[in-house]
């Protein structure tokens, strides 16, 4: 599905984005699944990013805590490590049990890696706070993130009219942020229902 300045493709990014030209993307900004089953995605995500990112441009990805070391190790097989940021969590203060551990998780890690030598675009505050509470689609898609942190990340790592790519775009939060900031957007997701929600959101955002 395509609109003015954006497109969302239905399919696994490893196939759906094969035609994206080498060194044509200014930022890969994404929120992949966090579970153990998703670990193989990170190697393919890093390989895609290393191919399509312009030299010095960045992959910025939200991730979980439990497998953070493995995620970073996999990503650095293809990209240059830069930084670890965080998005503070809000919500219940009850401890979360992870395989028998009692952990009250209060932030989401954000990994930042570059294709070759890093070229700063703007200042990046590595504690990505936002007052935005936009989770209006959560009843339809439980993993939707608020737009606020994505606005700040896209603003720090890209410029107006540049191309932002989200290979695992879900309901299109990265795309909404990109369009609000005057960037172009390309997304992909293998969940047809999520793609439908994403295209609806992006179309509505342009009509505002």
C-alpha positions as CSV (number, residue, x, y, z in Angstrom):
1,X,0.0,0.0,0.0
2,X,1.4,3.4,-1.0
3,X,0.6,7.0,-0.1
4,X,2.2,10.4,-0.5
5,X,5.7,10.0,1.0
6,X,5.1,6.5,2.4
7,X,4.6,2.9,1.6
8,X,3.9,-0.2,3.6
9,X,4.5,-3.7,2.3
10,X,2.9,-6.9,3.5
11,X,5.5,-9.7,3.9
12,X,8.5,-10.9,5.7
13,X,11.1,-8.1,5.5
14,X,13.8,-10.6,4.3
15,X,11.8,-11.0,1.1
16,X,9.6,-7.9,1.0
17,X,12.5,-5.4,1.1
18,X,14.9,-7.2,-1.2
19,X,14.6,-4.5,-3.9
20,X,15.5,-1.6,-1.6
21,X,18.7,-0.2,-3.2
22,X,22.0,-0.4,-1.4
23,X,23.0,2.7,0.6
24,X,19.6,4.3,0.0
25,X,18.2,4.6,3.5
26,X,18.9,7.3,6.0
27,X,17.6,5.6,9.2
28,X,16.3,2.2,10.2
29,X,14.1,2.7,13.2
30,X,12.2,-0.4,14.5
31,X,10.8,-2.2,17.4
32,X,11.2,-6.0,16.8
33,X,9.7,-8.7,18.9
34,X,11.5,-9.3,22.1
35,X,11.0,-13.1,22.7
36,X,13.6,-15.8,22.4
37,X,12.0,-17.0,19.2
38,X,12.7,-13.6,17.6
39,X,16.5,-13.8,18.1
40,X,17.2,-15.1,14.6
41,X,15.5,-11.9,13.2
42,X,18.3,-9.7,14.6
43,X,21.0,-11.2,12.4
44,X,18.9,-10.6,9.3
45,X,17.9,-7.1,10.5
46,X,21.6,-6.2,10.9
47,X,22.5,-7.6,7.5
48,X,19.7,-5.7,5.8
49,X,20.6,-2.5,7.6
50,X,24.3,-2.8,6.7
51,X,23.3,-3.1,3.1
52,X,20.6,-0.4,2.7
53,X,21.9,2.3,5.1
54,X,24.0,5.1,3.7
55,X,27.5,5.2,5.1
56,X,27.5,6.6,8.6
57,X,23.7,6.3,9.1
58,X,22.1,4.3,11.8
59,X,20.0,1.4,13.0
60,X,18.0,2.4,16.1
61,X,16.0,-0.4,17.6
62,X,14.0,-1.1,20.8
63,X,14.7,-4.4,22.4
64,X,14.2,-6.4,25.5
65,X,16.5,-6.9,28.5
66,X,16.8,-10.6,28.8
67,X,18.7,-11.3,25.6
68,X,20.3,-7.9,25.2
69,X,23.9,-9.2,25.2
70,X,23.1,-11.7,22.4
71,X,21.2,-9.0,20.4
72,X,24.2,-6.6,20.6
73,X,26.6,-9.4,19.7
74,X,24.5,-10.3,16.6
75,X,24.1,-6.8,15.5
76,X,27.8,-6.0,15.7
77,X,28.6,-8.8,13.3
78,X,27.4,-6.4,10.5
79,X,27.3,-2.9,12.1
80,X,29.4,-0.6,14.3
81,X,28.3,-0.3,17.9
82,X,27.5,3.3,19.0
83,X,25.3,3.6,22.1
84,X,22.7,2.2,24.5
85,X,19.7,4.5,25.3
86,X,16.5,3.9,27.2
87,X,12.8,4.6,27.1
88,X,11.4,4.8,30.7
89,X,8.4,2.6,31.3
90,X,5.2,3.7,32.9
91,X,2.6,1.4,34.5
92,X,2.2,-1.0,37.3
93,X,4.9,-1.3,39.8
94,X,4.5,-5.0,40.4
95,X,7.6,-7.1,39.9
96,X,7.7,-9.1,36.7
97,X,8.8,-12.7,36.9
98,X,11.1,-13.8,34.1
99,X,12.0,-17.5,34.2
100,X,11.8,-17.4,38.0
101,X,13.5,-14.0,38.4
102,X,11.6,-11.2,40.2
103,X,12.4,-8.1,38.2
104,X,10.6,-4.8,38.1
105,X,11.6,-3.5,34.7
106,X,11.4,0.2,34.4
107,X,12.9,0.9,31.0
108,X,13.1,-0.3,27.4
109,X,16.7,-0.5,26.0
110,X,17.4,1.3,22.7
111,X,20.4,0.1,20.8
112,X,22.1,2.4,18.3
113,X,24.6,1.1,15.7
114,X,25.9,2.7,12.5
115,X,26.8,1.5,9.0
116,X,30.5,2.3,9.2
117,X,31.8,5.3,11.0
118,X,29.1,7.2,12.8
119,X,28.1,10.6,11.4
120,X,26.1,12.6,14.0
121,X,23.0,14.2,12.6
122,X,21.8,16.0,15.8
123,X,22.1,15.7,19.6
124,X,20.7,12.5,21.0
125,X,19.5,12.5,24.6
126,X,19.9,8.8,25.6
127,X,17.0,8.9,28.1
128,X,14.1,9.2,25.6
129,X,11.3,10.6,27.7
130,X,7.9,11.5,26.3
131,X,4.6,12.6,27.7
132,X,2.7,11.2,24.7
133,X,0.3,8.4,25.7
134,X,-0.8,7.5,22.2
135,X,-1.8,3.8,22.4
136,X,-5.2,4.1,20.9
137,X,-4.8,0.8,18.9
138,X,-3.7,-1.3,21.9
139,X,-7.0,-3.2,22.0
140,X,-6.4,-4.2,18.4
141,X,-2.6,-4.7,18.6
142,X,-1.2,-5.2,22.1
143,X,2.4,-4.3,21.3
144,X,1.8,-0.8,19.9
145,X,4.2,1.8,21.2
146,X,3.4,5.5,21.8
147,X,4.5,7.8,19.1
148,X,6.4,10.2,21.4
149,X,9.7,8.3,21.7
150,X,9.8,7.6,18.0
151,X,9.4,11.3,17.2
152,X,12.5,12.0,19.3
153,X,14.5,9.1,17.9
154,X,13.6,10.0,14.3
155,X,14.5,13.7,14.9
156,X,17.9,12.8,16.4
157,X,19.0,10.4,13.7
158,X,17.4,11.8,10.5
159,X,16.6,15.0,8.6
160,X,13.5,16.3,6.8
161,X,12.7,14.5,3.5
162,X,15.1,11.6,4.3
163,X,14.0,8.0,4.1
164,X,13.2,6.1,7.3
165,X,12.8,2.4,7.1
166,X,11.0,0.1,9.6
167,X,11.3,-3.6,8.5
168,X,9.0,-4.8,11.3
169,X,6.6,-1.9,11.3
170,X,3.6,-3.4,13.1
171,X,0.9,-0.8,13.3
172,X,3.1,1.9,11.8
173,X,4.2,4.0,14.8
174,X,7.6,4.7,13.2
175,X,5.8,5.8,10.0
176,X,3.5,8.2,11.9
177,X,6.6,9.8,13.6
178,X,8.4,10.0,10.3
179,X,5.6,11.7,8.5
180,X,4.9,14.1,11.3
181,X,8.6,15.2,11.1
182,X,8.5,15.6,7.3
183,X,10.5,12.4,6.5
184,X,9.6,9.7,3.9
185,X,8.7,6.3,5.2
186,X,8.9,2.7,4.0
187,X,7.7,-0.2,6.2
188,X,7.0,-3.9,6.0
189,X,5.3,-6.5,8.2
190,X,4.2,-10.1,7.8
191,X,1.1,-9.5,9.9
192,X,-1.7,-8.6,7.4
193,X,-3.9,-7.1,10.1
194,X,-1.1,-4.9,11.5
195,X,-0.3,-3.7,7.9
196,X,-4.0,-2.7,7.5
197,X,-3.9,-0.8,10.8
198,X,-0.6,0.9,9.8
199,X,-2.0,2.0,6.4
200,X,-5.1,3.4,8.1
201,X,-3.0,5.3,10.6
202,X,-0.7,6.8,8.0
203,X,-3.6,7.8,5.8
204,X,-5.3,9.5,8.8
205,X,-2.0,11.2,9.8
206,X,-1.7,12.9,6.4
207,X,-5.3,14.1,6.5
208,X,-4.8,16.0,9.7
